[in-house]
Amino acid sequence: MQKPEILSPAGDMERLENAVLYGADAVYLGGTAFGMRAACANFDREGLRSAVEYAHERNVRVYLTCNTLPSNEELEQLPDFLRMARDAGVDALIVADIGILMLAKRLVPELELHISTQAGVVNYLTAIELHRLGAKRVVLARELSLEEIRCIREHTPADLEIEVFVHGAMCMSFSGRCLLSNYIVGRDANRGECAQPCRWGYHLMEEKRPGQYYPIFEDEKGSYILNAKDLCMIEYIDRLTEAGVTSLKIEGRAKSAYYVAVVTGAYRAAVDAYLRDPLHYHPPQWVLDEVLRVSHREYSTGFYFGRPDQCYQNAGYIRNWDVIAVVEGWEDGELMVTGRNKFSRGDETEIMQPGHPPEKFTIAAIHDPQTGEVESACHPMRQYRIPCAKPFPRGAMLRRENK
């Protein structure tokens, strides 16, 4: 039985630490160039070295994105970037451009090469040829069904790994290849600068009827808007694994550290449930509830089971829960926490920790080391002490439902 890899996003060091703490087998991250998430903090040379060291000490692999399509002017920087990746100790490069693939194969042969979803791999012939060119893994296009993935697996070498996206935001353009952002606001999505104009609200106006706006919507003939639902495949870990998927990729390098912790923890628990009883897989209810406790759009299963119902009626997120504090430690019946959002004495909250269902918790008192007992914790990133009979580990989080 194959054990699928849980691959989590790491937009900065805090997100990486949460991914590792909450059960990721591997993380993917970007450097300061050649990555598809320009808005993230990302990792400079020393930051990347520290990130790899932290992950490797905990038996977690690190994949570095190098998946933009570089211009001629950028090519001079590429050899130094590839050597930096090798010297930092990353386990693999994620690439989309065949020139980068071949240069990396010659220059840093120690590194595994993973083909990005940006390459749009949709058939086994392409996957086989990329494997012959040196690819260890292909990240398949997001537009494939489970049956198409199964077909690719059956026709490709056994040592070629297959990675797919299982959770997070979806792009309406094929495998993320989009010109809309560049055309409208001059920010190129293919260079990590997408302004997400597909999430904006649009109406149709007929040229001879100025000022008369018609809504764009989905009916039985198809979708007429661009805004996609989020992907969630947590109920189908068994189907994905049976189709031959090696790695389950969570989208979200630009998402919060709380998001990374919750979603990684949920998929960790789901995969563990699958491994315990693969013939009768069904994730515990608390796991299904967890993915609803992060900011998200309405969920769908994407293209996995045929043509998706992708239309989402607005660009807004569902945000029913907020993280209010992160646990730094426990001592003498008190939690030491760092505040993230305002919380008050008497608040009904939940404490989430790696590997366990969340627990209900009422804040009985708040001690501010600078001012003493307070009714509310109002200062983000300040440390507070809260009475708690039971110890919780560093990295556990307190969250509160928005009512």
FENFENZI-V847000 format. One record per residue. N is the residue number from 1. RES is the residue in one small letter. OMEGA is omega as a letter, one per 40 degrees, with the letter a starting at -180 (NA if undefined). D_LAST is the distance of its C-alpha to the last C-alpha in whole Angstrom. Layout:
n->(N	N)
res->(RES	RES)
omega->(OMEGA	OMEGA)
d_last->(D_LAST	D_LAST)
This chain:
n->(1	2	3	4	5	6	7	8	9	10	11	12	13	14	15	16	17	18	19	20	21	22	23	24	25	26	27	28	29	30	31	32	33	34	35	36	37	38	39	40	41	42	43	44	45	46	47	48	49	50	51	52	53	54	55	56	57	58	59	60	61	62	63	64	65	66	67	68	69	70	71	72	73	74	75	76	77	78	79	80	81	82	83	84	85	86	87	88	89	90	91	92	93	94	95	96	97	98	99	100	101	102	103	104	105	106	107	108	109	110	111	112	113	114	115	116	117	118	119	120	121	122	123	124	125	126	127	128	129	130	131	132	133	134	135	136	137	138	139	140	141	142	143	144	145	146	147	148	149	150	151	152	153	154	155	156	157	158	159	160	161	162	163	164	165	166	167	168	169	170	171	172	173	174	175	176	177	178	179	180	181	182	183	184	185	186	187	188	189	190	191	192	193	194	195	196	197	198	199	200	201	202	203	204	205	206	207	208	209	210	211	212	213	214	215	216	217	218	219	220	221	222	223	224	225	226	227	228	229	230	231	232	233	234	235	236	237	238	239	240	241	242	243	244	245	246	247	248	249	250	251	252	253	254	255	256	257	258	259	260	261	262	263	264	265	266	267	268	269	270	271	272	273	274	275	276	277	278	279	280	281	282	283	284	285	286	287	288	289	290	291	292	293	294	295	296	297	298	299	300	301	302	303	304	305	306	307	308	309	310	311	312	313	314	315	316	317	318	319	320	321	322	323	324	325	326	327	328	329	330	331	332	333	334	335	336	337	338	339	340	341	342	343	344	345	346	347	348	349	350	351	352	353	354	355	356	357	358	359	360	361	362	363	364	365	366	367	368	369	370	371	372	373	374	375	376	377	378	379	380	381	382	383	384	385	386	387	388	389	390	391	392	393	394	395	396	397	398	399	400	401	402	403)
res->(m	q	k	p	e	i	l	s	p	a	g	d	m	e	r	l	e	n	a	v	l	y	g	a	d	a	v	y	l	g	g	t	a	f	g	m	r	a	a	c	a	n	f	d	r	e	g	l	r	s	a	v	e	y	a	h	e	r	n	v	r	v	y	l	t	c	n	t	l	p	s	n	e	e	l	e	q	l	p	d	f	l	r	m	a	r	d	a	g	v	d	a	l	i	v	a	d	i	g	i	l	m	l	a	k	r	l	v	p	e	l	e	l	h	i	s	t	q	a	g	v	v	n	y	l	t	a	i	e	l	h	r	l	g	a	k	r	v	v	l	a	r	e	l	s	l	e	e	i	r	c	i	r	e	h	t	p	a	d	l	e	i	e	v	f	v	h	g	a	m	c	m	s	f	s	g	r	c	l	l	s	n	y	i	v	g	r	d	a	n	r	g	e	c	a	q	p	c	r	w	g	y	h	l	m	e	e	k	r	p	g	q	y	y	p	i	f	e	d	e	k	g	s	y	i	l	n	a	k	d	l	c	m	i	e	y	i	d	r	l	t	e	a	g	v	t	s	l	k	i	e	g	r	a	k	s	a	y	y	v	a	v	v	t	g	a	y	r	a	a	v	d	a	y	l	r	d	p	l	h	y	h	p	p	q	w	v	l	d	e	v	l	r	v	s	h	r	e	y	s	t	g	f	y	f	g	r	p	d	q	c	y	q	n	a	g	y	i	r	n	w	d	v	i	a	v	v	e	g	w	e	d	g	e	l	m	v	t	g	r	n	k	f	s	r	g	d	e	t	e	i	m	q	p	g	h	p	p	e	k	f	t	i	a	a	i	h	d	p	q	t	g	e	v	e	s	a	c	h	p	m	r	q	y	r	i	p	c	a	k	p	f	p	r	g	a	m	l	r	r	e	n	k)
omega->(a	i	a	i	i	a	a	a	i	a	i	a	i	i	i	i	i	i	a	a	a	i	i	i	i	i	i	a	a	i	a	i	i	i	a	i	a	a	a	i	i	a	i	a	a	i	i	i	i	i	i	i	i	a	a	i	a	i	i	a	a	i	a	i	i	a	i	i	a	i	i	a	a	a	i	a	a	i	i	i	a	i	i	i	i	a	i	i	i	a	a	i	i	a	i	a	a	i	i	i	a	i	i	i	i	a	a	a	i	a	i	i	i	a	a	i	i	i	i	i	a	a	a	i	i	i	i	a	i	i	i	i	i	a	i	a	i	i	a	i	a	a	a	i	i	a	i	i	i	i	i	i	a	a	a	i	a	a	i	a	a	i	i	i	i	a	i	a	i	i	a	i	a	i	i	i	a	i	a	a	i	a	a	a	i	i	a	i	a	i	i	a	a	i	a	i	i	i	a	i	a	i	i	i	i	a	a	i	a	i	i	a	a	a	i	a	i	i	a	a	i	a	i	i	a	a	a	i	i	i	i	a	a	i	a	i	a	a	i	a	i	i	i	a	i	a	a	a	i	i	i	i	i	a	a	i	i	i	a	a	a	a	i	i	i	a	i	i	a	i	i	i	i	a	i	a	a	a	a	a	i	a	i	a	a	i	i	i	a	a	i	a	i	i	a	i	i	a	i	i	i	a	a	a	i	a	a	i	a	a	i	a	i	a	a	i	i	a	a	a	i	i	a	a	i	a	i	a	i	a	i	i	i	i	i	a	i	a	i	i	a	i	a	i	a	i	i	a	i	i	i	i	a	i	a	i	i	a	i	a	i	i	a	a	i	i	i	a	a	a	a	a	a	i	a	i	a	a	i	i	i	i	i	i	a	i	a	a	a	i	i	a	i	a	i	a	i	i	a	i	i	a	NA)
d_last->(44	42	39	37	36	33	33	30	30	30	30	31	32	28	27	30	30	27	28	31	29	27	30	31	35	36	34	35	35	37	39	40	42	42	38	36	33	35	31	31	32	34	37	41	44	43	39	40	43	40	38	40	42	38	37	41	41	38	40	38	39	39	39	40	39	42	41	42	45	47	49	53	52	50	52	54	51	50	53	51	48	49	51	48	46	49	49	46	46	44	44	44	44	42	44	44	48	51	52	50	50	54	54	52	54	57	56	53	54	52	49	47	47	44	44	41	39	40	43	42	44	44	47	49	52	50	49	52	54	51	52	55	55	53	49	48	45	43	40	40	39	35	37	39	38	38	42	43	42	44	47	47	46	49	51	51	52	50	50	48	44	42	38	35	32	29	26	25	25	28	31	32	36	38	37	36	39	38	40	37	36	39	40	38	37	39	37	39	36	39	39	36	35	33	31	29	30	30	26	27	27	31	33	36	39	42	45	47	44	42	39	38	35	35	31	32	30	31	33	36	38	36	33	34	31	31	27	27	24	23	26	25	28	26	27	31	32	35	36	36	38	41	41	42	39	40	37	33	32	28	28	26	28	26	23	21	23	19	20	23	23	20	22	25	24	23	27	29	27	28	32	32	32	34	37	37	37	38	39	36	33	30	27	25	22	20	22	20	17	17	18	15	13	15	15	17	18	19	21	25	28	30	34	34	35	37	35	32	29	28	27	24	23	21	21	18	16	13	11	8	9	11	14	15	18	21	23	27	29	29	32	33	29	27	25	26	23	23	20	18	15	15	14	15	17	15	12	11	12	14	18	19	23	26	27	25	21	18	18	16	16	16	17	20	21	22	25	26	30	31	29	29	26	23	20	18	19	19	22	21	24	25	26	24	25	23	24	24	27	27	28	26	28	28	25	23	19	16	13	9	6	4	0)
